[in-house]
Every structure is written in structure tokens, then in C-alpha cells.
Amino acid sequence: MMDFDVAIERILSHEGGLVDDPRDPGGLTNWGICRRSYPVVDIRNLTRDGAKEIYRADFWEPIAATVADPALRFQMLDAAVNHGAGNAVRMLQRAIGAAPDGHWGPHSSALLAGMDAHDAHLLFLAERFDFWCALSTFNAFGRGWTRRGAANLRYLAGDN
């Protein structure tokens, strides 16, 4: 069963600690939480537990926990953390052939339920790789994103 505790440990293994890379448009980042998205959070002093609380409230409960498929639940959390919640939903919608409006509803749910789970998983990860490749910062960060995607493929193999 994919629960928050398992998923967040995976996320934090990708995200790491304090980083202030001038090439990163998110700015100062700690545990994957960036100043641009959380301007009122003291990023420099953010604890691991503080980051976990943000991830649970802003990414797990509204996005990942609503996905019935346990393997996809983690993948959605990772995508929401890495790309933003709206982008994660749009990626999944494109993967399943739904209009990518960023709002998960009954139509998207029905399309996902009618697909082979393995196909949905792989098509979703393909959307993520396409997204990364299209970013202007790919030359700076693409190697790390590709490794993240490869790790997620390995998780997917074990989660199914």
C-alpha cells in the first residue's frame, strides 16, 4: 500500500537539502520547497518535518491521495512536487487522452479507470520526460531529472 510515509521518503531522497543555485528559477530551495512558491516560509531554516507537513497538505492530500491506483499515487505526488500540481494533473490527462485542463473530474477518472494501468503509468512518465526536455533549464538540470525519472521507473516496477 502506497501511503504518505513511504512516498515522502522517496520524494525527500530526490529533493535533498538546502540549495541556492542561481540557474534555478525557484530560488533558494530546501527539501524541494522553494522560495518562489513559498515566499513566507523561512526556507533556509525549514526542517525535514516542516517540509513533510507542506508536502502532505499541498501535494499529498489534494492530489496524490485522490488517485486510487497505489503505484500512480506516488508518481502523481512526485510530479506535483517537481512540476506543480496543475502540471501533474495535465500530464496525467494527456497520458489518458483527456482534455488537459488541470482539473481532475469524473471524465478523467473514467478514462483512467478504463485504461490498462501499466499503459497509464508509462504514458504518464513519458509526459514527464517530454516536459523536462522542453524546459529551458534542461542543460543545467536535465541529468538529475533523467535520473529521477529512471528511479521512478524502478519504483513503478516494484509498486506494480
N, C-alpha and C positions, 0 to 999 in steps of 0.2 A: 504494500500500500504506500503510495506516494503521499507523505504528509509534509507539513511545513518544515519540521526539523531536519528531515533528510534533504529536502530541496534547498533549504537555506545554506546548509553546509556545502553543497555543490556550488551554489552561487558565490559564496564567500571565497571558495577556492579559486574561482575565476577572477574575482574582483580585487582581492588583496587589500593592502593598507593605503596609507597616505601617499598621494601622487599629485605633483603640480607641474605637469608637462605643458609648456606653452603652446604646443601643437594641438592640444585637446580643447575643443570649443566648450566643454563642460567646466573648464577651470579646475580649481582646487578640488580634489576628489579624495574621499576616504571610504573604504569598504564599498566602493562603487557609487556612493552618494556624492553628487557633485553640487558645487556652489550655484551653478546656473539654475538647476532645478529646485534647489532648497536654499534660497538666499538667507533665510532666517535661522538656519541650523549652523551651529559652530562646527564646521566641517573639520577643522584642524584637531579638535578635541572630541570628535564623535567616537564613541566606544563601539565595539563589536555588537554589544547588546542593544545600543541605541540604533545602529544600522538595521539590526534584525527587526526591531519594532517598526521602523519605517517600511521595510520590505513587506512585513505582514500586513500592515494597514493599507499601504498604497498599491501593492502589486499582488500579493497572495490572495487576500480576501476578495477584492473586486474583480480580479482577472483569473488567476490560476485555479483557485478553489471552485470556480463555477464550471470548470471543464471536467466532464465525467471520466474521461479516459485518463488513468493514472500516469501513463508514460507521457502523454501530451500535456498534462498538468505541469510537470516540471519544465517541459520545453516552452510552454507559454510564459511561465514565470521568468525563465532566463531571457526570453525575447523581450518581455515587458521591461525588465531591468536594463537590458542592453540597448534597446531601441525606443523605449517608451511604450506605454500601454496601448495607445491608439495604433501605433505602427504594428505592434504584435497582433492585434485583432485583425487589422487589414491584411497582414501577411497570411494569417490562417484563412481568412475569407478568400483571398486569391487562390490559395492552395486547394480549396474545396470547390471553387467555381462560383462563389457568392460575390455579389457586388461589394467591393472593398470600401465600405462606408465607415468602418471603425466602430460600429455599434453591433454587438452580438445580440441576435434576436432569434425568434423561432425558426425563421427561414434558414439562417446559417446553421443553427443547431440540427435541423432536419437534414440538411445537406451533409453535414459531418457524420451524422448517425447512419446515413445511407452509404457511406464510403467504406472501403476496406481500410482498417485502422493503419496498417503498415504504409499504404499509399498516402494517407493523410499525413502521417509523420514525416515521410521522406519528402513529400511536396512542400511541407511547411519548412523543413530545413533548407530545401533548395531556395525558397523565397528569402530566407535569411542570408544565404551566401550571395544571392543576387543583390540584396540590399547593401551588404558590406562592400561588395565590389564597386557599387555606384557611388560610394562616399568619397568626397574629395580628400579625406584623410586616410584613405586605404594604404597609400605608400608608407605612411608613418605607423599605422596600427594594424594593417591587414594580416601580418603574420600572426599576431596574437588572436585576432578574430578567427582566423582559419583554424588555429589550434583549439579555440573554444568550440567551434563547430565540430571539429573532429572528436573532441571529448564528448560532446553532446550526442554524436552518432554512437559512440561507445556506450554511453548511458542508455540510449534508446534500445540498443541490442540487449542490454541487461534488464531493462524495465519491461520488455515485452514477454 
